[in-house]
Amino acid sequence: EFFCICIQLLNKTWREMKATAQDFQKVLDVVREQIVRVLDQLPTSFETFRSKINSLTYTEINRLWENERLVKEGQGAQLKPIIELREQIKPEIVDLIRQQRLLYLMAGTRFAKYNARSGRVREKFWYWRLAPNHKALHYGDCGESETLALEQLP
């Protein structure tokens, strides 16, 4: 009974998170957190467990995690030296993020193809890449594990 409730929760959470295969571990982490939080309340029956677990959605877990993080960070994050340090290094960090994003775009990325009627098209992909001068995007069709050179893309 407990296993069935947990598997149903896994499926429900998977749908709520709109997860893909790459998100499997994160979904498991959320489900684990849901189960642990409900078991901490010491439910007296499977029905009580089921009702409490169904009320603890992914959105609720996310909100709880965010609140816990804010409380934890809030204790030291508002100190004057920390605020000054943040302001001092912020331009460097923003510039580093910008550089990393541009390099990622220049390296190229594969995207699944979609059509209006049936959604994702199986085994059809686009490959997009930013030109070295940062002025144009090059793209073309590719296979699932294929990476294309800039010269191969229109």
C-alpha positions as CSV (number, residue, x, y, z in Angstrom):
1,E,0.0,0.0,0.0
2,F,2.8,2.4,1.0
3,F,4.7,1.6,-2.2
4,C,1.7,2.2,-4.4
5,I,1.1,5.6,-2.7
6,C,4.7,6.5,-3.3
7,I,4.8,5.4,-6.9
8,Q,1.6,7.4,-7.6
9,L,3.3,10.4,-5.9
10,L,6.4,9.9,-8.1
11,N,4.1,10.0,-11.2
12,K,2.2,13.0,-10.0
13,T,5.3,15.0,-9.1
14,W,6.9,14.0,-12.4
15,R,3.9,15.6,-14.2
16,E,3.9,18.7,-12.0
17,M,7.6,19.3,-12.6
18,K,7.1,18.6,-16.4
19,A,10.3,16.5,-16.0
20,T,12.4,14.8,-18.6
21,A,14.8,11.8,-18.2
22,Q,17.6,14.2,-17.2
23,D,15.5,15.5,-14.3
24,F,15.0,12.0,-12.8
25,Q,17.3,12.6,-9.8
26,K,15.7,16.0,-9.0
27,V,12.2,14.4,-9.1
28,L,13.4,11.7,-6.7
29,D,14.8,14.3,-4.4
30,V,11.5,16.1,-4.3
31,V,9.5,12.9,-3.7
32,R,11.9,11.9,-1.0
33,E,11.4,15.3,0.7
34,Q,7.6,15.0,0.4
35,I,7.6,11.5,2.0
36,V,10.0,12.5,4.8
37,R,8.0,15.6,5.7
38,V,4.7,13.6,5.8
39,L,6.3,10.8,7.8
40,D,7.6,13.4,10.3
41,Q,4.0,14.2,11.1
42,L,3.4,10.5,12.1
43,P,0.3,9.7,10.1
44,T,-1.9,7.1,11.8
45,S,-3.2,5.3,8.7
46,F,-2.5,4.9,5.0
47,E,-5.4,7.2,4.2
48,T,-4.0,9.9,6.4
49,F,-0.7,9.4,4.8
50,R,-2.3,9.5,1.3
51,S,-4.2,12.7,2.0
52,K,-1.2,14.5,3.5
53,I,1.1,13.5,0.8
54,N,-1.3,14.6,-1.9
55,S,-1.6,18.0,-0.3
56,L,2.2,18.5,-0.3
57,T,2.8,19.3,-4.0
58,Y,6.0,20.1,-5.8
59,T,5.1,23.8,-5.7
60,E,4.7,23.6,-1.9
61,I,8.0,21.8,-1.5
62,N,9.7,24.4,-3.7
63,R,8.2,27.2,-1.6
64,L,9.3,25.4,1.7
65,W,12.9,25.0,0.4
66,E,13.0,28.6,-0.7
67,N,11.8,29.8,2.7
68,E,14.4,27.6,4.5
69,R,17.2,28.9,2.2
70,L,16.2,32.5,2.9
71,V,16.1,31.9,6.6
72,K,19.5,30.2,6.5
73,E,21.1,32.9,4.3
74,G,19.2,35.8,6.0
75,Q,21.2,35.3,9.2
76,G,24.5,36.4,7.6
77,A,23.6,37.8,4.2
78,Q,22.5,41.2,5.5
79,L,25.8,42.0,7.3
80,K,27.4,45.2,5.9
81,P,30.7,43.6,4.9
82,I,28.9,40.9,2.9
83,I,26.7,43.4,1.1
84,E,29.8,45.5,0.2
85,L,31.6,42.5,-1.0
86,R,28.6,41.5,-3.2
87,E,28.4,44.9,-4.7
88,Q,32.2,44.9,-5.4
89,I,32.3,41.5,-7.2
90,K,28.9,41.8,-8.9
91,P,30.2,43.4,-12.2
92,E,32.9,40.7,-12.5
93,I,30.4,37.9,-12.0
94,V,27.9,39.4,-14.5
95,D,30.7,39.7,-17.0
96,L,31.9,36.1,-16.4
97,I,28.3,34.9,-16.8
98,R,28.0,36.8,-20.1
99,Q,31.2,35.3,-21.4
100,Q,30.2,31.8,-20.5
101,R,26.8,32.2,-22.2
102,L,28.4,33.5,-25.4
103,L,31.0,30.6,-25.4
104,Y,28.1,28.1,-24.9
105,L,26.3,29.6,-27.8
106,M,29.4,29.6,-29.9
107,A,30.0,25.9,-29.1
108,G,26.5,25.0,-30.4
109,T,23.5,23.2,-29.0
110,R,21.1,20.6,-30.2
111,F,17.3,21.1,-29.8
112,A,14.5,18.7,-30.5
113,K,12.2,19.5,-33.4
114,Y,8.5,20.2,-32.8
115,N,5.6,20.5,-35.1
116,A,2.2,22.2,-34.5
117,R,0.1,19.0,-34.7
118,S,1.8,16.3,-32.7
119,G,4.5,18.1,-30.7
120,R,8.0,16.7,-30.6
121,V,9.2,14.9,-33.7
122,R,11.1,11.7,-32.9
123,E,14.8,11.6,-33.9
124,K,14.7,15.0,-35.6
125,F,16.9,17.7,-34.2
126,W,18.1,21.3,-34.9
127,Y,21.7,22.3,-34.3
128,W,22.2,26.0,-33.5
129,R,25.5,27.8,-33.2
130,L,26.5,31.5,-32.7
131,A,28.9,32.9,-35.3
132,P,32.4,33.9,-33.9
133,N,31.6,37.6,-34.6
134,H,28.4,37.3,-32.4
135,K,26.3,38.7,-35.3
136,A,24.4,35.7,-36.6
137,L,23.0,32.3,-35.6
138,H,23.8,29.3,-37.8
139,Y,21.4,26.3,-37.8
140,G,20.7,23.1,-39.5
141,D,19.2,19.6,-39.2
142,C,21.3,17.0,-37.3
143,G,21.1,13.6,-35.7
144,E,20.7,12.7,-32.0
145,S,24.4,12.5,-31.2
146,E,25.7,14.6,-34.0
147,T,27.5,17.9,-33.6
148,L,28.0,20.1,-36.7
149,A,30.9,22.4,-37.6
150,L,30.1,26.0,-38.3
151,E,30.9,25.4,-42.0
152,Q,28.2,22.8,-42.2
153,L,25.4,25.1,-41.0
154,P,23.6,27.6,-43.2
